[in-house]
Amino acid sequence: MNANKHVLGSDLARAEAHAITPEEYDEAPELTDADLARATWRIASKEVSEAEGRTAFSAALKKQKINITLDPDVLAWYRTQAGGRGYQTLINATLREAMRGQQIAETVRQVVREEMRRAR
């Protein structure tokens, strides 16, 4: 291996498990309206107005209501885990974790394919 190449290592599991403390929030000051007014708003690399940027940002953060049918035992388990309230947030977090796991798995597959092509 070339000594100039950096080994890309990551400890995503540790980073994901890290709980941010209130002291850490002090390290990154909150953005003000003045900060946002000075910003250049972009959506998909295209410059847009502040109003368009704020609208897109709000839409991206807004959760969508859906109807979903779950088995009674699955729903009961999540309600128990969440202590009654917050079970929907727990279900969302579980789905997000599965989604990220799938994305990581696909990235690993892609890297392996590229390495195998280079090795030929």
C-alpha positions as CSV (number, residue, x, y, z in Angstrom):
1,M,0.0,0.0,0.0
2,N,1.3,3.5,-0.9
3,A,2.4,5.3,2.3
4,N,0.8,8.5,1.0
5,K,-2.7,7.0,0.9
6,H,-4.8,7.5,3.9
7,V,-6.7,4.6,5.3
8,L,-10.3,5.4,5.5
9,G,-11.4,4.1,8.8
10,S,-14.6,5.0,10.6
11,D,-16.3,4.2,13.8
12,L,-19.8,4.9,12.7
13,A,-21.3,2.8,15.4
14,R,-19.5,4.8,18.1
15,A,-20.5,8.1,16.5
16,E,-24.1,7.0,16.2
17,A,-24.2,5.9,19.8
18,H,-22.8,9.2,21.1
19,A,-25.3,11.2,23.0
20,I,-24.8,14.9,22.6
21,T,-24.5,16.7,26.0
22,P,-25.7,20.2,26.7
23,E,-22.1,21.4,26.9
24,E,-21.5,20.2,23.4
25,Y,-24.3,22.4,22.1
26,D,-22.4,25.4,23.5
27,E,-19.5,24.6,21.1
28,A,-21.7,25.2,18.0
29,P,-23.5,28.5,18.3
30,E,-27.1,28.5,17.1
31,L,-27.8,30.1,13.7
32,T,-29.6,33.4,13.8
33,D,-31.9,35.0,11.3
34,A,-29.0,37.4,10.5
35,D,-26.8,34.4,9.7
36,L,-29.4,32.9,7.4
37,A,-30.0,36.2,5.7
38,R,-26.3,36.3,4.7
39,A,-26.5,32.7,3.4
40,T,-26.6,31.6,-0.2
41,W,-29.5,29.2,-0.5
42,R,-29.1,26.3,-2.8
43,I,-31.3,23.3,-3.8
44,A,-29.6,20.6,-5.8
45,S,-26.7,23.0,-6.5
46,K,-29.1,25.6,-7.9
47,E,-29.2,29.0,-6.2
48,V,-32.6,29.9,-4.9
49,S,-34.2,32.8,-3.0
50,E,-34.2,32.7,0.8
51,A,-38.0,32.2,0.8
52,E,-37.6,29.1,-1.5
53,G,-34.8,27.8,0.7
54,R,-36.7,28.2,3.9
55,T,-39.8,26.6,2.4
56,A,-37.8,23.6,1.1
57,F,-36.0,23.3,4.5
58,S,-39.2,23.3,6.4
59,A,-40.8,20.8,4.1
60,A,-37.8,18.4,4.4
61,L,-38.1,18.5,8.2
62,K,-41.8,18.0,8.4
63,K,-43.0,14.5,9.2
64,Q,-45.8,13.0,7.2
65,K,-48.8,11.3,8.7
66,I,-49.6,7.9,7.4
67,N,-51.8,4.9,8.3
68,I,-49.9,1.7,8.8
69,T,-51.2,-1.7,9.9
70,L,-49.0,-3.5,12.4
71,D,-49.4,-6.8,14.2
72,P,-50.7,-6.3,17.7
73,D,-47.7,-7.9,19.3
74,V,-45.3,-5.6,17.4
75,L,-47.3,-2.5,18.5
76,A,-47.5,-3.8,22.1
77,W,-43.8,-4.3,22.2
78,Y,-43.0,-0.8,20.9
79,R,-45.5,0.7,23.4
80,T,-43.9,-1.2,26.2
81,Q,-40.4,-0.2,25.1
82,A,-41.4,3.5,25.0
83,G,-43.3,3.4,28.2
84,G,-46.6,4.2,26.6
85,R,-46.0,7.5,24.9
86,G,-43.4,8.0,22.2
87,Y,-43.8,4.6,20.6
88,Q,-44.3,6.1,17.2
89,T,-40.9,7.9,17.5
90,L,-39.3,4.6,18.5
91,I,-40.8,2.9,15.4
92,N,-39.5,5.8,13.3
93,A,-36.0,5.4,14.8
94,T,-36.0,1.7,14.2
95,L,-37.0,2.2,10.5
96,R,-34.3,4.9,10.1
97,E,-31.7,2.5,11.6
98,A,-32.8,-0.2,9.2
99,M,-32.6,2.3,6.3
100,R,-29.1,3.4,7.3
101,G,-28.0,-0.2,7.6
102,Q,-29.2,-0.9,4.1
103,Q,-27.4,2.2,2.8
104,I,-24.2,1.1,4.6
105,A,-24.5,-2.4,3.2
106,E,-25.0,-1.1,-0.4
107,T,-21.9,1.2,0.1
108,V,-19.8,-1.8,1.2
109,R,-21.0,-3.9,-1.7
110,Q,-20.1,-1.1,-4.1
111,V,-16.6,-0.7,-2.6
112,V,-16.0,-4.5,-2.8
113,R,-17.1,-4.5,-6.4
114,E,-14.7,-1.6,-7.2
115,E,-11.8,-3.3,-5.4
116,M,-12.5,-6.6,-7.2
117,R,-12.5,-4.7,-10.6
118,R,-9.2,-3.1,-9.7
119,A,-7.7,-6.4,-8.7
120,R,-8.3,-8.0,-12.1
